[in-house]
Amino acid sequence: MSDSYTSSKIKEALVASQGSRARAQDILLGWAQADDRLLRGLVEPYLKGIVTGTIERVTKPAAEKSAAVAQPPSPAIVRAPAPKVPVPKPGPPRELSPEALDKALSLMGQGALPPRPSPAAPAPRSASPLKLGTTNPVPPTKAGAKHQQTMRALAALYARKHRD
């Protein structure tokens, strides 16, 4: 995207969105629908991939069809065509009225909690010490060498990131 026009439009969208990347994307999409130069500048770095993907999508079904024609079914295995099941069409989207939505939101979190399942028999106690409220054994008192190395690497990365 070396086009200065495209770069200036991106900066303009960021300014218009007050730094919000998501809002800048929406603004750029709107502008690109009306501005061919901006659209070309945005798409240019990805055009080869778009074309390759489109060719793959279009030619793949043709290759599968030609493979099916090249291999006719053997006479011993002749199957009747499967009956077509009608697929119901989705209806119009259902929306709640503002009053119903307010009522549903006000009811959320109210009411009794669902009953907790009672254990049939208490779990057998193990010989190893356990932390309160968990079934996990107490962690080791000293970290392993791999853990120590990983923590040092993370600390160094954090320090470098916040130093710059």
The 8 nearest C-alpha neighbors of each residue, nearest first, counted from 0:
[[1, 2, 40, 44, 41, 43, 5, 6],
 [0, 2, 3, 6, 5, 40, 4, 44],
 [3, 1, 4, 5, 0, 40, 6, 7],
 [2, 4, 6, 5, 7, 1, 0, 8],
 [3, 5, 7, 2, 6, 8, 37, 40],
 [6, 4, 8, 2, 3, 7, 37, 40],
 [7, 5, 3, 9, 8, 4, 10, 2],
 [6, 8, 10, 4, 9, 5, 3, 11],
 [7, 9, 11, 5, 10, 6, 12, 4],
 [10, 8, 12, 6, 11, 7, 5, 13],
 [11, 9, 13, 7, 12, 8, 14, 6],
 [10, 12, 8, 14, 9, 13, 7, 15],
 [13, 11, 15, 23, 9, 14, 10, 16],
 [14, 12, 10, 18, 16, 23, 11, 15],
 [13, 15, 17, 11, 12, 16, 18, 10],
 [14, 16, 12, 13, 17, 11, 23, 18],
 [17, 15, 13, 19, 23, 14, 18, 22],
 [18, 16, 14, 15, 19, 13, 23, 12],
 [17, 19, 13, 16, 14, 20, 23, 15],
 [20, 18, 22, 16, 21, 17, 23, 13],
 [19, 21, 23, 22, 18, 24, 13, 16],
 [20, 22, 24, 23, 19, 25, 16, 26],
 [21, 23, 25, 24, 19, 20, 16, 26],
 [24, 22, 20, 26, 12, 13, 16, 25],
 [25, 23, 27, 21, 22, 26, 28, 20],
 [24, 26, 22, 28, 23, 27, 29, 21],
 [25, 27, 23, 29, 24, 28, 12, 22],
 [28, 26, 30, 24, 29, 25, 31, 23],
 [29, 27, 31, 25, 30, 26, 24, 32],
 [28, 30, 26, 27, 32, 31, 25, 33],
 [29, 31, 27, 32, 33, 28, 34, 26],
 [32, 30, 38, 34, 28, 33, 29, 37],
 [33, 31, 30, 29, 34, 28, 38, 35],
 [32, 34, 31, 30, 35, 29, 38, 37],
 [35, 33, 31, 37, 36, 32, 30, 38],
 [36, 34, 38, 37, 39, 33, 31, 32],
 [37, 35, 39, 38, 34, 40, 5, 31],
 [38, 36, 40, 35, 34, 39, 5, 31],
 [37, 39, 31, 35, 41, 40, 36, 42],
 [40, 38, 42, 36, 41, 37, 43, 35],
 [39, 41, 37, 38, 43, 42, 5, 0],
 [40, 42, 38, 39, 43, 37, 0, 5],
 [41, 43, 39, 45, 40, 44, 46, 38],
 [42, 44, 46, 45, 40, 39, 41, 0],
 [45, 43, 42, 46, 0, 41, 47, 40],
 [46, 44, 43, 42, 48, 47, 49, 41],
 [45, 47, 49, 43, 48, 44, 42, 50],
 [48, 46, 50, 49, 45, 51, 44, 43],
 [49, 47, 51, 50, 46, 45, 52, 53],
 [48, 50, 46, 52, 47, 51, 53, 45],
 [49, 51, 53, 47, 48, 52, 46, 54],
 [52, 50, 48, 54, 53, 49, 47, 55],
 [53, 51, 55, 49, 50, 54, 48, 56],
 [52, 54, 56, 50, 55, 51, 49, 57],
 [53, 55, 57, 51, 56, 52, 58, 50],
 [56, 54, 52, 58, 53, 57, 59, 51],
 [55, 57, 53, 54, 59, 58, 52, 60],
 [56, 58, 54, 55, 59, 53, 60, 61],
 [57, 59, 61, 55, 60, 56, 54, 62],
 [58, 60, 62, 61, 56, 55, 57, 63],
 [61, 59, 63, 62, 58, 64, 57, 56],
 [62, 60, 64, 58, 59, 63, 65, 57],
 [61, 63, 59, 65, 60, 64, 66, 58],
 [62, 64, 60, 66, 61, 65, 67, 59],
 [65, 63, 61, 67, 66, 62, 60, 68],
 [64, 66, 68, 62, 67, 63, 69, 61],
 [67, 65, 69, 63, 64, 68, 62, 70],
 [66, 68, 64, 65, 70, 69, 63, 71],
 [67, 69, 65, 66, 70, 71, 64, 63],
 [68, 70, 66, 67, 65, 71, 64, 72],
 [69, 71, 67, 68, 72, 66, 73, 65],
 [72, 70, 68, 69, 73, 67, 74, 66],
 [73, 71, 74, 70, 76, 77, 75, 67],
 [72, 74, 75, 76, 71, 77, 70, 78],
 [75, 73, 76, 77, 72, 71, 78, 70],
 [76, 74, 73, 77, 72, 78, 71, 79],
 [77, 75, 74, 73, 78, 72, 79, 71],
 [78, 76, 74, 75, 79, 72, 73, 80],
 [79, 77, 80, 76, 81, 72, 75, 74],
 [78, 80, 81, 77, 82, 76, 83, 72],
 [81, 79, 78, 82, 83, 77, 84, 76],
 [80, 82, 79, 83, 78, 84, 77, 85],
 [83, 81, 84, 80, 79, 85, 78, 86],
 [84, 82, 85, 81, 80, 86, 79, 87],
 [83, 85, 86, 82, 81, 87, 80, 88],
 [84, 86, 87, 83, 88, 82, 81, 89],
 [85, 87, 84, 88, 83, 89, 90, 82],
 [88, 86, 85, 89, 90, 84, 83, 91],
 [87, 89, 90, 86, 85, 91, 92, 84],
 [88, 90, 87, 91, 92, 86, 93, 85],
 [91, 89, 88, 92, 93, 87, 94, 86],
 [90, 92, 93, 89, 94, 88, 87, 95],
 [93, 91, 90, 94, 89, 95, 88, 96],
 [94, 92, 91, 95, 90, 96, 89, 100],
 [93, 95, 92, 96, 97, 100, 91, 99],
 [96, 94, 100, 99, 97, 93, 98, 101],
 [95, 97, 99, 98, 100, 94, 101, 93],
 [96, 98, 100, 99, 101, 95, 102, 94],
 [97, 99, 101, 96, 100, 102, 95, 103],
 [100, 98, 102, 96, 101, 97, 95, 103],
 [99, 101, 97, 103, 102, 98, 95, 104],
 [102, 100, 98, 104, 99, 103, 105, 97],
 [101, 103, 99, 105, 100, 104, 98, 106],
 [104, 102, 100, 106, 105, 101, 99, 107],
 [103, 105, 101, 107, 106, 102, 100, 99],
 [104, 106, 102, 103, 107, 101, 109, 108],
 [107, 105, 103, 104, 109, 102, 108, 110],
 [108, 106, 104, 109, 105, 103, 110, 102],
 [107, 109, 106, 110, 105, 104, 111, 112],
 [110, 108, 107, 106, 111, 105, 112, 104],
 [109, 111, 112, 108, 106, 107, 113, 105],
 [112, 110, 113, 109, 114, 108, 107, 115],
 [111, 113, 114, 110, 115, 109, 108, 107],
 [112, 114, 111, 115, 110, 116, 109, 108],
 [115, 113, 112, 116, 111, 117, 110, 118],
 [114, 116, 117, 113, 112, 118, 111, 119],
 [117, 115, 118, 114, 119, 113, 120, 112],
 [116, 118, 115, 119, 114, 120, 121, 122],
 [119, 117, 120, 116, 121, 122, 115, 123],
 [120, 118, 117, 121, 116, 122, 123, 115],
 [119, 121, 118, 122, 117, 123, 116, 124],
 [120, 122, 123, 118, 119, 124, 117, 125],
 [121, 123, 124, 120, 118, 119, 125, 134],
 [124, 122, 121, 125, 120, 126, 134, 127],
 [125, 123, 122, 126, 127, 121, 129, 128],
 [126, 124, 127, 123, 128, 129, 122, 134],
 [125, 127, 128, 124, 129, 123, 136, 137],
 [128, 126, 125, 129, 136, 137, 124, 135],
 [129, 127, 136, 137, 126, 130, 125, 135],
 [130, 128, 136, 137, 135, 131, 134, 127],
 [129, 131, 137, 133, 132, 136, 135, 128],
 [132, 130, 133, 129, 134, 135, 128, 137],
 [131, 133, 130, 134, 129, 135, 136, 137],
 [134, 132, 135, 131, 130, 129, 136, 137],
 [133, 135, 129, 136, 132, 130, 131, 137],
 [134, 136, 133, 129, 137, 130, 138, 132],
 [137, 135, 129, 138, 128, 134, 130, 127],
 [136, 138, 129, 130, 128, 135, 139, 127],
 [139, 137, 136, 140, 135, 141, 130, 142],
 [138, 140, 141, 137, 142, 136, 143, 128],
 [139, 141, 138, 142, 137, 143, 136, 146],
 [142, 140, 139, 143, 138, 144, 147, 146],
 [143, 141, 146, 147, 144, 140, 139, 145],
 [142, 144, 146, 145, 147, 141, 148, 139],
 [143, 145, 147, 146, 148, 142, 149, 141],
 [146, 144, 148, 147, 143, 149, 142, 150],
 [147, 145, 149, 143, 148, 144, 142, 150],
 [146, 148, 144, 150, 145, 149, 151, 143],
 [149, 147, 145, 151, 146, 150, 144, 152],
 [148, 150, 146, 152, 151, 147, 145, 153],
 [149, 151, 153, 147, 152, 148, 154, 146],
 [152, 150, 154, 148, 153, 149, 155, 147],
 [153, 151, 149, 155, 150, 154, 156, 148],
 [154, 152, 156, 150, 155, 151, 157, 149],
 [153, 155, 157, 151, 156, 152, 158, 150],
 [154, 156, 158, 152, 157, 153, 151, 159],
 [157, 155, 153, 159, 154, 158, 160, 152],
 [156, 158, 154, 160, 155, 159, 153, 161],
 [157, 159, 155, 161, 156, 160, 162, 154],
 [160, 158, 162, 156, 157, 161, 155, 163],
 [159, 161, 157, 158, 162, 163, 156, 155],
 [162, 160, 158, 163, 159, 157, 156, 155],
 [161, 163, 159, 160, 158, 157, 156, 155],
 [162, 161, 160, 159, 158, 157, 156, 155]]
